[in-house]
Structures are given as structure tokens and as C-alpha cells.
């Protein structure tokens, strides 16, 4: 069996999580192998912290049709005014919070709850949408010529499915940027911590790849923690993550630049 086959995704994953001293075998893979690993890892993270909570919630609601016809009270948006039989309030884990209350004249930034990643707040006269730090307000007066109701939402289910797929792809892209940017920062910072007897350091590319793999374990832990509703405060998970990842990077660099010393440390 050749080296490429020996370090397939699951072997890469195990080595990345538990064997920083063997990262040299990961660095020997071709660029396509690193890219494929990251794509599969990011999809796995998306499934854990976004798709599973959303799927579980949708199942409990009876799907979109059950949500729109049975869970959401009868409502209308007519002449730019939202009215409903009673307020609607629900959330999908820590991912999404929805509030619909015609008793509120207008939602403002003061009404948001940043414990959630996304929020949709619907008042009598406006819709406030928050995505992370981005806030968008939509005045319902702009829909004065339209009439919306529960049945309108049912008819829009195919469109909503497409929008959800687009949202998932955007979330995946966002995860990739955040993950790789943090890996680059940690890799560059930690690169100066280990020097070979000949005065050499790992290259920028090697430092980046080492940090990319070193982040694997805690990226999964962070996603599981998010899926479970942050049973451990995110601050502590992040703080411990940074320390452990830097330790992994150090061990990996020592194993590459000072293999004899690494053997003694083990």
C-alpha cells in the first residue's frame, strides 16, 4: 500500500486529532489531498452544528407544511401591516431565533439576542433580520401592494428549500474562511517557536498545513458543543482550543525539525 493510500481521510483525521508527532506524513500528501480533507472536514462540521439541529427541529415541526399550517397561528400581511392571532416564538438550538408579534409596533436593535447566530423578528410594521453582526431592517410598508398569509408560505416551500441550500453553502464558505484564517494566524505565530540545529524553521506553507490539521479536534468539539446548545461556555472551549492547538503545532514542528529530541521527549 502506498503512502497516499495509507493517509486517506480517516487516517488523516485520526492523525490530526491524536498524533501531532506524525504530522510529517500528512505534509507529504499532495495539495489535492489537503483540499479534499478540508472540504470533507468542513462538511462534517456543518452537518454537526447546523444540519442536525435544523433537521431535528424541522422533524419536530412536521416539516415546512406542518410548521406553516399548524404551528404558526393564522396571520396576514396586508397594506403593509402584519397581524396574527397570537405571538410566535421559537428557536432552532443556538442557530436561529424567530419572533413574530403584531403587538409590537417595531422591532429595533435593542430587541436582538446575540446568544443566537441568526434572528428573524417580525413586528406590526417591520422585519428585523440579524446574521451574526449584520443587521437588516425591512419595512413592511414596502409590501403594501401584496397580501401574505400562511397559504402563501406553503406555496413558497420550493423557493425556501432553494434558499436553505444557498444558506448552507454560504455557511460552509464562511466556515472555510474562518477556519483557514485562524490556521494561518496560529501557524505563522507558532512558526518562530522551533528552530532546527541547522537554524531552519518550517516553511510558511508547512506551518499553515500543520495548524490546519492541529485545529481538527477542537473544531469538532466546538461544533458538538454548538449542537448541544453550548453546554460548555464558548469562551472556555475557545481558550482551551488555542492552548491545545499551539501545543500540537509545537510537537509537530519538533518532530519535523528535531526528530532526535522528539524521540527523547516521547
Backbone as numpy.savetxt, mean C-alpha at the origin, in Angstrom:
# Nx Ny Nz CAx CAy CAz Cx Cy Cz
21.07 -28.13 -11.49 20.21 -26.93 -11.49 21.10 -25.69 -11.49
20.83 -24.73 -12.39 21.69 -23.56 -12.46 21.34 -22.54 -11.38
22.23 -21.55 -11.24 22.07 -20.55 -10.19 20.77 -19.78 -10.33
20.37 -19.49 -11.58 19.15 -18.72 -11.82 17.93 -19.46 -11.30
17.88 -20.77 -11.54 16.75 -21.56 -11.08 16.76 -21.73 -9.56
17.97 -21.80 -9.00 18.09 -21.98 -7.56 17.56 -20.77 -6.81
17.56 -19.62 -7.44 17.10 -18.40 -6.78 15.84 -17.88 -7.45
14.84 -18.74 -7.61 13.54 -18.32 -8.09 12.85 -17.48 -7.04
11.62 -17.05 -7.31 10.96 -16.08 -6.43 10.90 -16.54 -4.99
10.44 -17.75 -4.74 10.27 -18.19 -3.35 11.61 -18.32 -2.63
12.63 -18.74 -3.37 13.96 -18.79 -2.76 14.46 -17.38 -2.50
14.23 -16.48 -3.45 14.60 -15.07 -3.26 13.90 -14.52 -2.02
12.61 -14.81 -1.92 11.81 -14.30 -0.80 12.35 -14.79 0.53
12.64 -16.09 0.62 13.16 -16.66 1.87 14.51 -16.05 2.22
15.38 -15.96 1.23 16.71 -15.38 1.47 16.59 -13.92 1.89
15.74 -13.16 1.21 15.56 -11.74 1.54 15.06 -11.56 2.97
14.18 -12.44 3.42 13.58 -12.30 4.75 14.48 -12.79 5.88
15.23 -13.85 5.63 15.90 -14.52 6.74 17.40 -14.77 6.58
17.97 -14.49 5.41 19.37 -14.82 5.19 20.15 -13.66 4.55
20.28 -12.54 5.26 21.01 -11.41 4.67 22.45 -11.74 4.32
23.00 -12.74 5.00 24.37 -13.14 4.69 24.52 -13.82 3.35
23.41 -14.15 2.70 23.45 -14.80 1.39 22.92 -13.89 0.28
22.86 -12.59 0.55 22.35 -11.66 -0.46 23.21 -11.64 -1.73
24.46 -12.07 -1.60 25.33 -12.07 -2.79 24.72 -12.93 -3.89
24.05 -14.03 -3.51 23.41 -14.88 -4.53 22.26 -14.14 -5.21
21.62 -13.22 -4.47 20.52 -12.45 -5.07 21.07 -11.41 -6.04
22.19 -10.81 -5.68 22.78 -9.78 -6.54 23.28 -10.35 -7.85
23.54 -11.65 -7.89 24.04 -12.28 -9.11 22.95 -12.50 -10.15
21.70 -12.29 -9.75 20.61 -12.46 -10.72 20.63 -11.34 -11.74
20.02 -11.59 -12.88 19.93 -10.58 -13.93 18.89 -9.53 -13.54
18.92 -8.39 -14.24 18.00 -7.30 -13.93 16.55 -7.75 -14.00
16.23 -8.58 -14.99 14.86 -9.07 -15.13 14.40 -9.85 -13.91
15.34 -10.56 -13.27 15.00 -11.31 -12.07 14.63 -10.40 -10.91
15.36 -9.28 -10.77 15.06 -8.30 -9.72 13.71 -7.64 -9.97
13.47 -7.28 -11.23 12.20 -6.62 -11.58 11.02 -7.55 -11.33
11.14 -8.80 -11.75 10.06 -9.77 -11.55 9.80 -9.97 -10.06
10.86 -10.04 -9.28 10.71 -10.21 -7.83 9.92 -9.05 -7.24
10.28 -7.82 -7.63 9.60 -6.65 -7.08 8.13 -6.61 -7.50
7.86 -6.93 -8.75 6.47 -6.93 -9.23 5.63 -7.93 -8.43
6.15 -9.14 -8.27 5.41 -10.17 -7.53 5.25 -9.79 -6.06
6.30 -9.22 -5.47 6.23 -8.81 -4.07 5.19 -7.71 -3.87
5.20 -6.71 -4.76 4.26 -5.60 -4.63 2.82 -6.06 -4.83
2.61 -6.98 -5.75 1.26 -7.54 -5.94 0.83 -8.28 -4.67
1.75 -9.03 -4.08 1.47 -9.74 -2.84 1.08 -8.76 -1.73
1.82 -7.66 -1.61 1.51 -6.65 -0.60 0.16 -6.01 -0.85
-0.15 -5.74 -2.12 -1.44 -5.15 -2.48 -2.59 -6.09 -2.10
-2.39 -7.37 -2.35 -3.42 -8.36 -1.99 -3.66 -8.35 -0.49
-2.58 -8.29 0.29 -2.71 -8.36 1.75 -3.41 -7.13 2.32
-2.91 -5.93 1.98 -3.41 -4.74 2.68 -4.55 -4.00 1.98
-4.89 -4.39 0.76 -5.96 -3.68 0.06 -7.03 -4.63 -0.48
-6.64 -5.61 -1.26 -7.63 -6.48 -1.91 -8.36 -7.37 -0.91
-7.65 -7.96 0.04 -8.31 -8.82 1.02 -9.32 -8.05 1.87
-8.95 -6.89 2.48 -9.94 -6.14 3.25 -11.13 -5.70 2.40
-10.86 -5.24 1.17 -11.94 -4.79 0.30 -12.84 -5.96 -0.09
-12.24 -7.08 -0.45 -13.03 -8.25 -0.84 -13.88 -8.77 0.30
-13.30 -8.81 1.52 -14.06 -9.28 2.68 -15.23 -8.35 2.97
-14.98 -7.06 2.85 -16.05 -6.08 3.11 -17.15 -6.18 2.06
-16.76 -6.29 0.79 -17.77 -6.39 -0.27 -18.61 -7.65 -0.11
-17.99 -8.74 0.30 -18.73 -9.98 0.52 -19.74 -9.80 1.65
-19.33 -9.12 2.72 -20.25 -8.90 3.84 -21.41 -7.98 3.45
-21.19 -7.15 2.44 -22.24 -6.24 1.97 -23.17 -6.89 0.95
-22.80 -8.07 0.47 -23.60 -8.71 -0.58 -23.28 -8.19 -1.96
-22.04 -7.70 -2.15 -21.64 -7.16 -3.44 -22.16 -5.75 -3.64
-21.85 -5.17 -4.79 -22.29 -3.80 -5.08 -23.81 -3.68 -5.05
-24.50 -4.64 -5.65 -25.96 -4.55 -5.72 -26.57 -4.57 -4.31
-26.07 -5.47 -3.47 -26.57 -5.53 -2.10 -26.27 -4.25 -1.34
-25.08 -3.68 -1.59 -24.70 -2.44 -0.92 -25.63 -1.30 -1.33
-25.85 -1.14 -2.63 -26.61 0.00 -3.13 -28.12 -0.10 -2.86
-28.65 -1.32 -2.86 -30.10 -1.48 -2.72 -30.55 -1.83 -1.31
-29.66 -2.46 -0.52 -30.08 -2.93 0.79 -29.36 -2.24 1.95
-28.10 -1.94 1.76 -27.32 -1.36 2.86 -27.41 0.16 2.92
-27.44 0.79 1.75 -27.52 2.25 1.70 -28.99 2.67 1.69
-29.41 3.51 2.64 -30.80 3.98 2.65 -31.14 4.70 1.34
-32.43 4.73 1.02 -32.86 5.42 -0.20 -32.39 6.87 -0.18
-31.83 7.32 -1.30 -31.33 8.70 -1.37 -31.56 9.25 -2.77
-31.46 10.54 -2.88 -31.51 11.20 -4.19 -30.56 12.40 -4.18
-30.06 12.72 -5.35 -29.35 13.97 -5.56 -30.11 14.66 -6.68
-30.79 15.74 -6.34 -31.65 16.43 -7.30 -31.55 17.93 -7.08
-31.43 18.67 -8.19 -31.28 20.13 -8.12 -30.07 20.52 -7.26
-29.04 19.69 -7.29 -27.81 20.01 -6.56 -27.90 19.78 -5.06
-28.92 19.04 -4.60 -29.11 18.79 -3.17 -29.17 17.29 -2.90
-28.39 16.84 -1.90 -28.41 15.43 -1.51 -29.36 15.24 -0.35
-30.27 14.26 -0.47 -31.18 13.91 0.62 -31.19 12.40 0.79
-31.31 11.94 2.03 -31.36 10.50 2.30 -32.28 10.23 3.47
-32.79 8.99 3.53 -33.70 8.62 4.61 -33.00 8.67 5.96
-31.73 8.31 5.98 -30.95 8.32 7.22 -29.47 8.41 6.87
-28.63 8.82 7.82 -27.19 8.92 7.54 -26.58 7.55 7.23
-25.52 7.56 6.43 -24.78 6.34 6.09 -23.35 6.51 6.58
-22.84 5.49 7.30 -21.48 5.55 7.79 -20.89 4.14 7.79
-19.79 3.96 7.07 -19.11 2.67 7.09 -17.65 2.86 6.70
-16.86 1.85 6.99 -15.45 1.89 6.61 -15.00 0.51 6.16
-13.95 0.49 5.35 -13.32 -0.75 4.90 -11.96 -0.81 5.59
-11.93 -1.41 6.78 -10.70 -1.46 7.56 -10.12 -0.06 7.71
-8.80 0.06 7.59 -8.17 1.37 7.67 -8.02 2.02 6.29
-8.59 1.37 5.27 -8.38 1.83 3.90 -9.34 2.95 3.52
-10.64 2.76 3.76 -11.64 3.70 3.26 -12.71 3.99 4.31
-13.06 5.25 4.44 -14.17 5.68 5.30 -15.17 6.44 4.45
-16.45 6.10 4.60 -17.52 6.77 3.85 -18.55 7.32 4.82
-18.89 8.60 4.67 -19.95 9.24 5.45 -20.89 9.95 4.48
-22.20 9.65 4.59 -23.21 10.32 3.76 -24.31 10.80 4.70
-24.42 12.11 4.87 -25.37 12.67 5.83 -25.98 13.95 5.29
-27.26 13.88 4.91 -27.93 15.07 4.37 -28.26 16.07 5.47
-28.03 15.66 6.73 -28.24 16.59 7.84 -27.08 17.54 8.03
-25.96 17.26 7.34 -24.79 18.14 7.37 -24.84 19.05 6.16
-24.79 20.35 6.38 -24.89 21.29 5.27 -23.69 21.19 4.34
-22.48 21.09 4.94 -21.27 21.03 4.12 -20.13 20.42 4.92
-19.48 19.41 4.34 -18.29 18.84 4.98 -17.07 19.70 4.65
-16.17 19.82 5.63 -14.94 20.59 5.44 -13.74 19.74 5.86
-12.56 20.30 5.72 -11.34 19.58 6.07 -11.32 19.19 7.55
-12.04 19.95 8.38 -12.08 19.65 9.81 -12.80 18.34 10.10
-13.55 17.83 9.13 -14.34 16.61 9.34 -13.59 15.33 8.97
-12.41 15.46 8.40 -11.69 14.26 7.95 -11.06 13.54 9.13
-10.81 12.26 8.95 -10.18 11.41 9.96 -8.98 10.73 9.31
-7.79 11.20 9.63 -6.59 10.71 8.95 -6.12 9.34 9.42
-6.95 8.68 10.23 -6.66 7.28 10.55 -6.93 6.39 9.35
-7.64 6.94 8.35 -7.97 6.19 7.13 -7.14 6.71 5.96
-6.86 5.81 5.01 -6.09 6.21 3.84 -6.93 7.05 2.88
-8.19 6.68 2.73 -9.08 7.38 1.81 -10.39 7.71 2.53
-11.03 8.82 2.12 -12.32 9.18 2.70 -13.24 9.77 1.63
-14.52 9.44 1.76 -15.55 10.05 0.91 -16.64 10.56 1.84
-16.81 11.88 1.90 -17.79 12.50 2.77 -18.82 13.24 1.92
-20.09 12.86 2.08 -21.16 13.46 1.27 -22.12 14.20 2.20
-22.25 15.50 1.99 -23.19 16.31 2.78 -24.35 16.74 1.90
-25.16 17.62 2.41 -26.33 18.10 1.66 -25.92 18.85 0.40
-24.75 19.52 0.44 -24.38 20.38 -0.68 -23.02 20.07 -1.33
-22.24 19.16 -0.75 -20.93 18.90 -1.35 -20.45 17.48 -1.09
-19.42 17.10 -1.86 -18.73 15.83 -1.66 -17.26 16.15 -1.41
-16.71 15.62 -0.31 -15.31 15.85 0.02 -14.58 14.51 -0.10
-13.56 14.47 -0.96 -12.81 13.24 -1.19 -11.36 13.47 -0.77
-10.88 12.61 0.11 -9.47 12.70 0.53 -8.75 11.42 0.16
-7.62 11.56 -0.52 -6.75 10.43 -0.84 -5.38 10.75 -0.28
-5.04 10.12 0.85 -3.82 10.43 1.59 -3.82 11.91 1.94
-2.92 12.71 1.39 -2.86 14.13 1.73 -3.57 15.02 0.71
-4.16 14.41 -0.31 -4.82 15.19 -1.36 -6.31 15.31 -1.07
-6.81 16.55 -1.05 -8.21 16.82 -0.74 -8.90 17.40 -1.97
-10.07 16.85 -2.31 -10.84 17.35 -3.45 -12.28 17.60 -3.01
-12.78 18.79 -3.27 -14.18 19.12 -2.94 -14.99 19.23 -4.23
-16.14 18.59 -4.25 -17.03 18.64 -5.41 -18.37 19.23 -4.98
-18.68 20.48 -5.36 -19.98 21.06 -5.02 -21.09 20.35 -5.79
-22.15 19.95 -5.11 -23.25 19.26 -5.78 -24.04 20.19 -6.68
-23.83 21.48 -6.54 -24.51 22.44 -7.42 -24.10 22.21 -8.87
-22.95 21.59 -9.08 -22.51 21.29 -10.44 -23.29 20.16 -11.08
-24.14 19.49 -10.29 -24.96 18.39 -10.81 -26.44 18.76 -10.78
-26.72 20.06 -10.86 -28.10 20.54 -10.76 -29.00 19.97 -11.85
-28.43 19.63 -12.99 -29.23 19.11 -14.11 -29.35 17.59 -14.08
-28.78 16.96 -13.06 -28.80 15.50 -12.99 -29.63 15.02 -11.80
-30.16 13.81 -11.93 -30.88 13.18 -10.83 -30.24 11.82 -10.55
-29.76 11.65 -9.33 -29.10 10.42 -8.94 -29.89 9.73 -7.83
-29.82 8.39 -7.81 -30.51 7.62 -6.78 -29.81 6.27 -6.62
-30.35 5.42 -5.78 -29.78 4.08 -5.58 -29.71 3.32 -6.90
-30.75 3.43 -7.71 -30.79 2.72 -8.99 -29.71 3.22 -9.94
-29.39 4.51 -9.84 -28.31 5.07 -10.67 -26.98 4.38 -10.35
-26.75 4.14 -9.06 -25.52 3.46 -8.65 -25.48 2.03 -9.16
-26.61 1.34 -9.11 -26.67 -0.03 -9.62 -26.32 -0.06 -11.10
-26.86 0.89 -11.86 -26.58 0.95 -13.29 -25.12 1.26 -13.58
-24.44 1.88 -12.60 -23.04 2.29 -12.80 -22.05 1.23 -12.33
-22.52 0.06 -11.91 -21.62 -0.98 -11.39 -20.49 -1.33 -12.36
-20.75 -1.56 -13.66 -19.64 -1.86 -14.58 -18.57 -0.77 -14.58
-19.00 0.47 -14.56 -18.06 1.59 -14.53 -17.27 1.58 -13.22
-17.94 1.29 -12.11 -17.26 1.25 -10.81 -16.20 0.16 -10.77
-16.48 -0.98 -11.39 -15.51 -2.07 -11.44 -14.25 -1.62 -12.17
-14.44 -0.93 -13.29 -13.30 -0.42 -14.06 -12.50 0.58 -13.21
-13.21 1.46 -12.51 -12.55 2.45 -11.68 -11.76 1.79 -10.55
-12.30 0.72 -9.99 -11.59 0.02 -8.91 -10.31 -0.62 -9.44
-10.37 -1.19 -10.64 -9.18 -1.78 -11.25 -8.12 -0.70 -11.47
-8.55 0.46 -11.97 -7.62 1.57 -12.17 -7.03 2.02 -10.84
-7.88 2.08 -9.82 -7.41 2.48 -8.48 -6.36 1.50 -7.96
-6.61 0.21 -8.16 -5.65 -0.80 -7.71 -4.32 -0.66 -8.42
-4.36 -0.38 -9.72 -3.12 -0.20 -10.48 -2.37 1.04 -10.01
-3.11 2.10 -9.73 -2.48 3.32 -9.22 -1.87 3.08 -7.84
-2.58 2.33 -7.01 -2.06 1.99 -5.69 -0.79 1.16 -5.80
-0.78 0.23 -6.75 0.40 -0.60 -6.98 1.59 0.26 -7.40
1.34 1.21 -8.30 2.41 2.12 -8.75 2.92 2.96 -7.59
2.00 3.44 -6.76 2.39 4.25 -5.60 3.23 3.44 -4.63
2.84 2.19 -4.40 3.62 1.31 -3.53 5.03 1.12 -4.07
5.13 0.95 -5.39 6.43 0.73 -6.02 7.34 1.93 -5.80
6.81 3.13 -6.01 7.61 4.35 -5.85 8.07 4.49 -4.40
7.14 4.32 -3.46 7.49 4.47 -2.04 8.52 3.42 -1.61
8.29 2.19 -2.02 9.19 1.09 -1.63 10.60 1.31 -2.17
10.69 1.61 -3.46 12.00 1.75 -4.10 12.72 3.02 -3.65
11.97 4.09 -3.40 12.59 5.32 -2.92 13.20 5.11 -1.54
12.46 4.44 -0.66 13.00 4.16 0.67 14.21 3.23 0.58
14.16 2.25 -0.33 15.29 1.35 -0.51 16.52 2.13 -0.98
16.32 3.07 -1.88 17.44 3.88 -2.38 18.05 4.71 -1.27
17.21 5.33 -0.46 17.71 6.17 0.64 18.50 5.33 1.64
17.91 4.21 2.07 18.59 3.35 3.04 19.87 2.76 2.46
19.81 2.38 1.18 20.98 1.80 0.55 22.14 2.77 0.48
21.86 4.01 0.08 22.90 5.02 -0.04 23.48 5.37 1.33
22.60 5.53 2.33 23.06 5.89 3.68 23.94 4.78 4.27
23.48 3.54 4.15 24.21 2.41 4.76 25.46 2.01 3.98
25.56 2.46 2.75 26.69 2.09 1.89 28.02 2.52 2.49
27.99 3.59 3.27 29.24 4.13 3.82 29.66 3.43 5.12
28.87 2.45 5.57 29.16 1.82 6.85 30.15 0.67 6.78
30.36 0.10 5.60 31.25 -1.06 5.47 32.24 -0.84 4.33
33.52 -1.05 4.61 34.58 -0.92 3.61 35.42 -2.19 3.63
35.77 -2.68 2.46 36.58 -3.90 2.37 38.02 -3.59 2.78
38.84 -4.60 3.06 40.25 -4.36 3.40 40.99 -3.58 2.31
40.50 -3.68 1.07 41.13 -2.95 -0.04 40.59 -1.53 -0.18
39.68 -1.13 0.72 39.11 0.21 0.68 37.93 0.36 -0.26
37.32 -0.74 -0.65 36.19 -0.70 -1.57 34.86 -0.73 -0.82
33.86 -0.12 -1.44 32.49 -0.20 -0.96 31.64 -0.89 -2.01
30.45 -1.32 -1.63 29.53 -1.86 -2.63 29.13 -0.71 -3.55
28.80 -1.02 -4.78 28.38 0.01 -5.72 27.00 0.54 -5.35
26.62 1.68 -5.94 25.30 2.25 -5.70 24.22 1.24 -6.09
24.41 0.58 -7.21 23.43 -0.41 -7.66 23.30 -1.55 -6.67
24.45 -2.05 -6.20 24.43 -3.15 -5.22 23.78 -2.69 -3.92
24.09 -1.47 -3.49 23.50 -0.94 -2.25 21.99 -0.85 -2.37
21.53 -0.39 -3.54 20.09 -0.27 -3.78 19.41 -1.64 -3.76
20.01 -2.61 -4.45 19.42 -3.95 -4.51 19.42 -4.62 -3.13
20.50 -4.43 -2.38 20.56 -5.00 -1.03 19.43 -4.44 -0.17
19.26 -3.12 -0.21 18.19 -2.49 0.58 16.81 -2.92 0.09
16.67 -3.10 -1.22 15.39 -3.54 -1.78 15.00 -4.89 -1.21
15.95 -5.81 -1.17 15.66 -7.13 -0.62 15.51 -7.07 0.90
16.31 -6.23 1.55 16.28 -6.15 3.01 14.93 -5.65 3.53
14.21 -4.89 2.73 12.93 -4.34 3.17 11.79 -5.36 3.09
12.02 -6.50 2.46 10.95 -7.46 2.19 10.17 -7.87 3.44
10.88 -8.35 4.46 10.20 -8.91 5.64 9.27 -7.89 6.28
9.78 -6.69 6.53 8.94 -5.72 7.23 7.90 -5.09 6.33
8.11 -5.13 5.02 7.06 -4.68 4.11 5.84 -5.59 4.25
6.10 -6.89 4.36 5.01 -7.85 4.56 4.36 -7.65 5.92
5.18 -7.46 6.96 4.65 -7.23 8.30 3.78 -5.98 8.34
4.24 -4.91 7.69 3.47 -3.67 7.65 2.13 -3.87 6.95
2.12 -4.65 5.87 0.88 -4.90 5.14 -0.09 -5.74 5.97
0.43 -6.75 6.65 -0.43 -7.57 7.52 -0.99 -6.72 8.65
-0.15 -5.86 9.23 -0.60 -4.98 10.30 -1.72 -4.06 9.81
-1.57 -3.54 8.60 -2.60 -2.69 8.00 -3.89 -3.47 7.78
-3.77 -4.69 7.27 -4.94 -5.54 7.02 -5.71 -5.82 8.30
-4.99 -5.95 9.41 -5.62 -6.26 10.70 -6.08 -5.01 11.45
-5.97 -3.85 10.80 -6.44 -2.62 11.43 -5.44 -1.98 12.36
-4.14 -2.16 12.07 -3.06 -1.58 12.86 -3.12 -2.02 14.32
-3.06 -3.34 14.55 -3.03 -3.86 15.92 -1.76 -3.40 16.63
-0.72 -3.14 15.86 0.51 -2.54 16.39 0.59 -1.13 15.79
0.80 -0.10 16.62 0.89 1.26 16.08 1.89 1.34 14.93
1.48 1.99 13.84 2.32 2.07 12.64 3.69 2.69 12.94
3.73 3.64 13.88 5.01 4.29 14.22 6.03 3.27 14.69
5.61 2.36 15.57 6.55 1.39 16.12 6.97 0.37 15.07
6.05 -0.03 14.22 6.41 -0.96 13.15 7.45 -0.32 12.24
7.24 0.95 11.90 8.17 1.66 11.02 9.54 1.83 11.69
9.53 2.23 12.96 10.79 2.45 13.68 11.60 1.16 13.78
10.94 0.07 14.16 11.64 -1.22 14.26 12.10 -1.68 12.88
11.26 -1.42 11.88 11.59 -1.80 10.51 12.89 -1.17 10.06
13.04 0.12 10.29 14.25 0.83 9.85 15.49 0.23 10.52
15.39 -0.05 11.81 16.55 -0.60 12.53 16.92 -1.99 12.03
15.90 -2.84 11.85 16.17 -4.20 11.38 16.70 -4.20 9.96
16.10 -3.38 9.10 16.54 -3.32 7.70 17.99 -2.85 7.62
18.35 -1.84 8.41 19.74 -1.37 8.41 20.68 -2.46 8.90
20.22 -3.26 9.87 21.02 -4.39 10.33 21.21 -5.43 9.24
20.15 -5.70 8.49 20.23 -6.63 7.36 21.22 -6.13 6.31
21.13 -4.83 6.02 22.02 -4.25 5.01 23.48 -4.38 5.45
23.73 -4.09 6.72 25.10 -4.20 7.25 25.62 -5.63 7.11
24.82 -6.61 7.51 25.26 -8.01 7.43 25.50 -8.41 5.98
24.64 -7.95 5.09 24.80 -8.29 3.68 26.09 -7.70 3.12
26.37 -6.44 3.46 27.58 -5.79 2.95 28.84 -6.42 3.53
28.79 -6.79 4.80 29.95 -7.46 5.41 30.20 -8.80 4.72
29.13 -9.54 4.43 29.29 -10.85 3.79 29.88 -10.73 2.39
29.66 -9.57 1.74 30.18 -9.36 0.39 31.60 -8.79 0.41
31.83 -7.80 1.28 33.12 -7.10 1.30 34.14 -7.73 2.24
33.65 -8.38 3.30 34.54 -8.99 4.28 34.07 -10.40 4.60
34.10 -11.28 3.62 33.57 -12.64 3.84 34.25 -13.38 4.99
35.55 -13.15 5.20 36.24 -13.83 6.29 35.72 -13.35 7.64
35.52 -12.04 7.77 34.99 -11.48 9.02 33.57 -11.96 9.25
32.78 -12.03 8.17 31.40 -12.47 8.29 31.35 -13.90 8.80
32.26 -14.74 8.29 32.30 -16.13 8.73 32.58 -16.22 10.22
33.47 -15.34 10.74 33.78 -15.35 12.17 32.60 -14.85 12.99
31.88 -13.80 12.48 30.74 -13.23 13.20 29.62 -14.25 13.34
29.47 -15.08 12.33 28.43 -16.09 12.37 28.73 -17.13 13.44
